[in-house]
Amino acid sequence: MSTHQVIILFSLLLVVVVSSAEGVAAPAPLILGGYTPIMNISDPHVIEVARFAVGEHNKQDKTHMLKFLSIFKGWSQVVAGINYRLIIIAKPLCRPALVRRYEAVVYERPWQHFMNLTSFKLID
């Protein structure tokens, strides 16, 4: 094969490689340790975590005790355990007609049967 043919073949190969790479989108960056949406907020364990959050809130704040109703949405984060960030729908025991949303963060180490309420706040 002559030098001229090698240059033409290499040029064609380069055009094919560059044109095929143009249409390929770069994958979205993976956020290590980031929160991901919980797809099934009806999962019994997720409900158990939400009920735990409301129960712990009630132990810590006896003047604003709540009744758990449901989970609006949630996210989980794998760390040295699991953080659950849940939007919980609950109502105050002293005003049962008032339904409100709260954000709770619960840290869990399931292999140790350990849960801790990290934060709990009214969001609306």
N, C-alpha and C positions, 0 to 999 in steps of 0.2 A: 504494500500500500504506500502510495507516495505521500510526501509531506502535505501536499495540497489537499488530498483526500482526508487525511487525519484531521486537518484543521476544519474542514467542512463538517465532518462527522462530529467532532467535538463541539462545534458551534451549534449544530442541530440538537445535540444532546443537552447542551446548556439551555437552549430556548425551551425545550420540553420540560426540563426540571423547573425553571423559573416560572413558566406559565402555569404549571400544575400547582405550585406552591402559593401562587397569588390568591387562589380561591379558598385556601384553607384558613379558617379563623383560628386565632390562638385560643386555647381553652381558658375559661374564666379562672382567675387565681383562686386557689384554695385558701381559705382563711382558717389557719390552724387554731383550734380553741374557740372558734366563733360559735355563736348560737345558730341552731338550725330549727326550722319550724317543726312542731310536733304535728304529724299528719293525722293522727287519731286521738283527738282530745277526749274521746269516750273510752279510751283504754282504761281498764279498772285500776292499773297501777298509777296512772296519771291522776285519776280521780282521788285515789288514796293520798297522793302527794298534796293535792289541793285541799282535801279535808284536813290533813295534818297542818297545813299552813293556817287555816282558819282556826283550828283548835289551839295552836300555839299562840296565835294572835289573841284569842280569848283569854288564855292564861296570863298573858303579859298586860292586857288592857281590859280589866274587868268593867270599866265604865262604858266601853263601846263594843260590847260583845256582838258577834255576828252569827247568822245562820247561813251555811254554805248552800248555794242553789245550783250552780253549774260552772263550767269553764268556758270562757268566751274564746280564748286562743292561748297558745303557749309555744315556748321554745325550749330546747335543751342544749346543754353545752357539756361536752366531755372534758373534764379536767382530771384531777386525781380523785375522781368520783364523777358525779353528774350534778350540774346546776340546772334547776328547772325555773324558768321565768314564766309565770302563769298570770293571765288576766282572769280573775275570778269574779263571778257574779254572786253577790251575797246581800243579805238585808240585815239591818240592825235589829236585835231582839226587842229593843224598846220602841222601834217604829217599823213594824213589819210591812207596812205599805210602801216603804221607801227601799227601792232596789238600786244598788250602786255597784260600780266596778272597782276592783282593787288589783294592784299588781303585787304579786308575792314572788320572792326568790327563795327557793329551798335548795340546800346542798344535801346530797345523798351519797353515802357509800354503801351500796346495796349488799356487798359481801360481808359487811359488818353490821347490817341491820341498823344503820345510823342515818338520821335525818336531823337537819338543823334549819330553822327559819332564819334566813339572812336578812331579809327586809320584807316589809308589808306596808303598803301605803294606798290611800284613796287616790284614784285617778280621775274621777268625775263626780 
